[in-house]
Amino acid sequence: MRLGATDEDLALYRPLDKKDLHMKTAVIEASTSGLRNVNLAWFWTMDVAGDRGSSEWMDKFYRVNWLRARARYERWREERVLVHSEMAWTIATFKRNAER
């Protein structure tokens, strides 16, 4: 901001927060457990100078992140089905208990 950035630069790059700078072990070791809800910092998703497809390491990094996001989506979808079923079971239980 004080470095004389143009409006175009400011639209592309955001200020860094402390949470953006926190190192995740998923970056180092893809098989690390307990990181299923970890999201990437915004700067990891940028295509700097068109290099997104040129690095085998970055390809693996994006693949691992995509698979984690897909697994998270599938868990959310399953949870939604379970919550709807549990709500129906609760209503049925209350109705049955009210009839007694």
C-alpha positions as semicolon CSV with decimal commas, in nm:
position;residue;x (nm);y (nm);z (nm)
1;M;0,000;0,000;0,000
2;R;0,280;0,240;0,090
3;L;0,504;0,096;-0,178
4;G;0,316;0,268;-0,457
5;A;0,108;-0,026;-0,576
6;T;-0,127;0,037;-0,865
7;D;-0,500;-0,026;-0,842
8;E;-0,447;-0,332;-1,062
9;D;-0,189;-0,471;-0,817
10;L;-0,418;-0,405;-0,522
11;A;-0,702;-0,589;-0,696
12;L;-0,477;-0,891;-0,757
13;Y;-0,288;-0,906;-0,426
14;R;-0,448;-0,882;-0,084
15;P;-0,288;-0,783;0,247
16;L;-0,132;-1,077;0,430
17;D;-0,287;-1,180;0,760
18;K;-0,114;-1,384;1,030
19;K;-0,340;-1,678;0,941
20;D;-0,206;-1,666;0,584
21;L;0,151;-1,707;0,707
22;H;0,088;-2,005;0,935
23;M;0,272;-2,308;0,791
24;K;0,060;-2,616;0,737
25;T;0,230;-2,956;0,745
26;A;0,002;-3,067;0,460
27;V;0,224;-2,860;0,233
28;I;0,526;-3,063;0,337
29;E;0,370;-3,407;0,379
30;A;0,048;-3,485;0,194
31;S;-0,033;-3,791;0,405
32;T;-0,037;-3,601;0,736
33;S;-0,356;-3,682;0,926
34;G;-0,585;-3,438;1,105
35;L;-0,574;-3,166;0,841
36;R;-0,897;-3,231;0,656
37;N;-1,043;-2,886;0,725
38;V;-0,730;-2,689;0,640
39;N;-0,775;-2,432;0,365
40;L;-0,500;-2,288;0,150
41;A;-0,392;-1,928;0,191
42;W;-0,508;-1,712;-0,100
43;F;-0,159;-1,675;-0,251
44;W;-0,127;-2,051;-0,310
45;T;-0,410;-2,037;-0,562
46;M;-0,254;-1,764;-0,778
47;D;-0,108;-1,846;-1,119
48;V;0,206;-1,634;-1,092
49;A;0,362;-1,580;-1,434
50;G;0,166;-1,873;-1,574
51;D;0,372;-2,130;-1,382
52;R;0,080;-2,332;-1,249
53;G;0,138;-2,625;-1,483
54;S;0,518;-2,619;-1,499
55;S;0,613;-2,773;-1,165
56;E;0,561;-3,137;-1,073
57;W;0,566;-3,041;-0,704
58;M;0,296;-2,776;-0,756
59;D;0,089;-3,020;-0,962
60;K;0,101;-3,266;-0,674
61;F;0,027;-2,987;-0,427
62;Y;-0,286;-2,880;-0,619
63;R;-0,398;-3,241;-0,667
64;V;-0,371;-3,311;-0,294
65;N;-0,560;-2,993;-0,212
66;W;-0,831;-3,075;-0,467
67;L;-0,871;-3,426;-0,324
68;R;-0,898;-3,287;0,028
69;A;-1,163;-3,037;-0,084
70;R;-1,354;-3,313;-0,265
71;A;-1,347;-3,534;0,046
72;R;-1,468;-3,240;0,257
73;Y;-1,755;-3,183;0,013
74;E;-1,853;-3,551;0,026
75;R;-1,855;-3,544;0,408
76;W;-2,077;-3,232;0,406
77;R;-2,313;-3,399;0,160
78;E;-2,335;-3,712;0,376
79;E;-2,388;-3,502;0,689
80;R;-2,678;-3,320;0,521
81;V;-2,852;-3,651;0,447
82;L;-2,794;-3,768;0,804
83;V;-2,927;-3,446;0,957
84;H;-3,246;-3,464;0,749
85;S;-3,296;-3,827;0,854
86;E;-3,231;-3,746;1,219
87;M;-3,485;-3,462;1,205
88;A;-3,747;-3,701;1,062
89;W;-3,667;-3,961;1,329
90;T;-3,698;-3,699;1,604
91;I;-4,039;-3,582;1,478
92;A;-4,160;-3,943;1,450
93;T;-4,040;-4,016;1,804
94;F;-4,217;-3,711;1,947
95;K;-4,540;-3,800;1,764
96;R;-4,524;-4,161;1,886
97;N;-4,457;-4,049;2,245
98;A;-4,744;-3,797;2,228
99;E;-4,988;-4,073;2,126
100;R;-4,906;-4,285;2,432
